[in-house]
Amino acid sequence: MLIYALRRLLGAIPTLFIIVTAAFFMMRLAPGGPFDQERTLEATVMANLNATFGLDKPLWQQYAIYLGNLFQGDMGPSFIYRDKRVHEILAEGLPVSVQLGASALLLAFVLGTALGTVAALRQNSRVDYAVIAVATFGITVPNFVVAPVLSLVFAVMLGWLPAQGWGDWRQMILPVIALALPQVAVIARLIRGAMIEALRSDHVRTARAYGLPARMVVAKHALRAAILPAISYLGPAAAALLTGSIVVEQVFNLPGIGRYFVQGALNRDYTLVMGTVVIVAVFVVVFNLLVDLAYALLDPRVRYD
């Protein structure tokens, strides 16, 4: 398994290279520049700014310089946040996004697994229909609707929880719920479908025929097989959640990297956007690898040679 993991990590290098290359040229080809809002400056000052940040060089040379610095762990200076390097900005925002995303992912996995299992055990009952309805609602209603509604109801109207800020556990509740709800819906549907199939499998029927308790049959045999599709989904979901949600961080005014990404994109802060893209890409590669390794632990039929 160790050899497989190393092979996957080495194989991810070309993927990361393609992602970085595509993001670099797409950012440069987008209309506007990082200093367009400072048109009141004299032409000489603008030329000096472009020279300071290397924007006066040919595009291919800018790309080569950026790659060289990136290989050395330097993501460059921010164009908008003066006197700050990109890695310093991401170091401030990433812990917030990771804490928020990890809490939302844990809540989504536990609650989604529980709802999907209950729905599968009571297939075609009112409970099953209720879970399907809630899951469909959670999937179709986007974050930019859920987050403001939660803030309006529980923070403004009822006054139970703070609407913005970070640092207190009460300030985490609404953002975590807003992030977790769509994932709860997806995981519940995945678990329900896989659990129904697992309950009809031969090994589960054999376990029941041996007289094993129903709780043991469900938890040890059926759920272990049914949880595999959800584990597969957790790879990209974890990368998205742990690197921050743009909408949720904006609504609740959280200092995560999602908010920095939005501000960087709006202000054409090339290096900040690129740094965020690199972090997200690394998270996706790592979590997909962890999902593959988890498959081998949960399913004895899977072998990585």
N, C-alpha and C positions, 0 to 999 in steps of 0.2 A: 504493500500500500504506500510505503514511503517513496519508492521509486515512481509509482504512478503520480503521487502528489508533486514530486519534483518535475516530472515530465510535463504535467499540466501547467505548472508555474512557468516553465521555460517556454511552453507553447503560447502562453498568454502575452509574452513580450511583443510578438508581431501584432496582436490584437490591440494592445495599448498604443503601439506606434501608429497604427492606422487611425485610431480614435483621436489621438493628439494631433495628427496631421490634418484630418478632416476638420476638427474644431478650429485649428489655427487659421486655416485659409477661409473658412466660413466666416469667422469673426472679422478677418481683414477685408473680405469682400462685401460685408454689410455696409450700407450707407452711413456716413457720419464718422466721427473720430472722437478720441477722448478729450480733445481740447476745443471741440466745436462750440461749446457753451461759453467759451472765453474769447469770442470774436472781437470783443472790445479791446483786446490787447493789440499792440503794434505788431506788424509783420515780423520785425526783427525778434521780438520776444517769442512769438509763435515758432519761428525757425529755431530759436535756441531750445525751446521745450522739445520740439521734435528731435533735435540733435541729442539732447540729454537722454531721451528714452529710446534712441535708436530708430525712430520712425522715419528718418530721412534716408535710410538705407534701402536698397532694393528688397523686395519682398522675400526672395529666396535667401538673402543674407540674414534678414530678420529671423527667418525660420531656422536657419542653421545655428544662429547664436542662441535662440531659445532652446533648441534641442540640446546643445552643448551644456547650457546652464542647468537644464532639467536633469540631465544625466548626473550632474554633480549635486543634485538636491536643492538647487536654487530655482525658485519659481519666479524670480524677478521682483521688481518694485511695483507697487500699486500706482496706477496713473492718477487716481482720484484721492485716495487716502495718502496724503503726502507724508513722507518720512516713515513709511511703513512698508515692510516687505509682505508679499502675499502669504508666505508661510506663517507669519506672525498673525495676520488677520484670520486665517483658517484655524490656527491654534486657539484663538479666542472663541470662534463660533462652533468648531467641531464638537467639543465636549457637551455643549448645550444640545446640539442636534442628536448626538449619540444617546445621551440620557433620555431625551424625549422619545426618540425612535425606539430605543430598547424597551422602554416602558410600554409604548403602544403595541409593539410586536408581541411582547409577553401577554398583555391583556387580550390581544386579538387571537393569539394561538390558543390560550386556555379557554376563553369564552366561545370561540368558533368551534373548537373541538367538542366542547360540552354540548352546544346546541346541535351540531351535526350528528352527534351520537344519539342524542335523545330523539331527534327527528327520524333517524334510521330505525331505531328500536320501535317506534310507534308510526311506522309508515302508513300513509293514507289516513291518518287520524287528524283531529283538529290541531293537535300539537305540531304535527308535521306540516300542515298547511300554514300554521302561524309562523313557524321557523322559515319556511320558503318565502312567505310574504315579507317578513322582516329582512331576510337576506337580499331579496330583490330590491327592496327599498334602499338598503345600505349600498348596494352596487350602483344603482341608478342616480342617487342624489350625490352630487359632487361635494368636495370639501369646501368650496367657496360659498356653498349654501349652508352646510351643516355648521361650520365654524361661527359665522355671524349669528346664526339662530341660537346656538348654545350660549354665546356671549350675551346676546340680548335677553334671553330668558333667565339664565342662572346668575348673571352678573348685574345686569341693569334692572330688570323687573323684580327679581326675587332678592338680589343682593347677597346670595349665599357664597359666591366665589368671586375672586378678583378677575377683572376682564383682561388685564395686561400685566406684564412684568415677569421677572424670573428671579428665583432664589429661594422662594418658599414653596413647600410641598403643595399648598393649596393652589398656587399659580400653575401647577402642572396638570391639574385634574381636567380642565376643559380642553387644553391642547391635546392631551393624551387621548381623551375620548374622541375628539374630532378626527385624529389620525387613525385611531383603531377601528372605528365603525366600518369603513369600507372593507378593511382586511378581515374583520369578523365575519362579514357577509360572505366574502369569497371562501374563506376557510370552512365556514359552516356548510356551504354547498359542496365543496370538495369532499369533506369528511362524510357527509350524508350519502353521496353517491357511492363512494368507495366502501363505506360501511355496509350498505345494502348488498353490494356485491360480495363482500367478505363474509357476511352472515350466511350467504347461500353457498359458500365454498365447501369443498369436501372435508378439509381438515377441521373446520368449525363444526360441521355436522358430526364428525367422528368424536370430537371433544364432548359434544352434547350427549352422544350415545354412550360414552363412558360414564356419564352421570356427574360430570364436573359442574360446580355451581355456575349459575348463569352469569354472575358478576365476573368470575374468573375467565369464563369463555369470552366475554366481551372485552375485558381489559387486556388479557394476556394474548389472545389469539386474533380476534376480529380487529381490535383497534390497532394492533401492531401492523397489520396488513393495510388497514384503511388509512393510516396516517402517512403513508408514503407519498401520495399526491400532494398533500399539504406541505410535507417537507420539501418537495420539489418546488413548490410555489414560494416557499420562504426565502429562497436565494435572492431573486430580484427584489422581492418585497422588503427584505431586510436591508438591502443596499439602498433602496429608495427611502425607507423610513429613517435609517441611521444617519443618512447624509442630509436630512432635513426636508421638511415640506415647505415649499415656497408659500403657498396660500396660508397655511396655518401659522407659520412664523410671522407673516405680514399682519394677519388679523389680530393675533395676540401680542404683537410687538416683541418677539423673542429674538435675542441676539445670536441666532444660529447661522449656519452657512447658507441656508436657503435664502435668507434675506439679503446676505451679501451678494449672492449670485444674481438676484433681481436688480439690485442697485448697480452691480458691475455691468450687467447687460444693458441697462438703460443709459448708463454713462459711458459705454464703450470702453470700460476698463478691461482691456484685452487680457492682461496677465492675471487678474482676479478671476475672470470667467474661465480662463484656461486652467488655473489652479483648481477650481471647483470641479471642472470636467475630469481632470486627472484623478482627484480623490474619489469621485463617484465611480469612475471606470475601475479603479483598483478595488473598491468595495464590491462591485459586481463580480469581478473575477474571483476574489477570495471567497465570497459567500457561495458562489456556484460550485467552487471546489469543495467547500465544507458540506454542501448538500450531497454531492456525489459520494463523499466519504461516509456521510451519515447513512446513505442507502446501504452500504456494505455492512454497517453495524446492525441495521434494522432488518435487512433481508438477507438471510444466509445464502440465498441463491446467487447473489451478486458477488462477483470476485473481480478484483483489479490486479492484474499481473503486470 
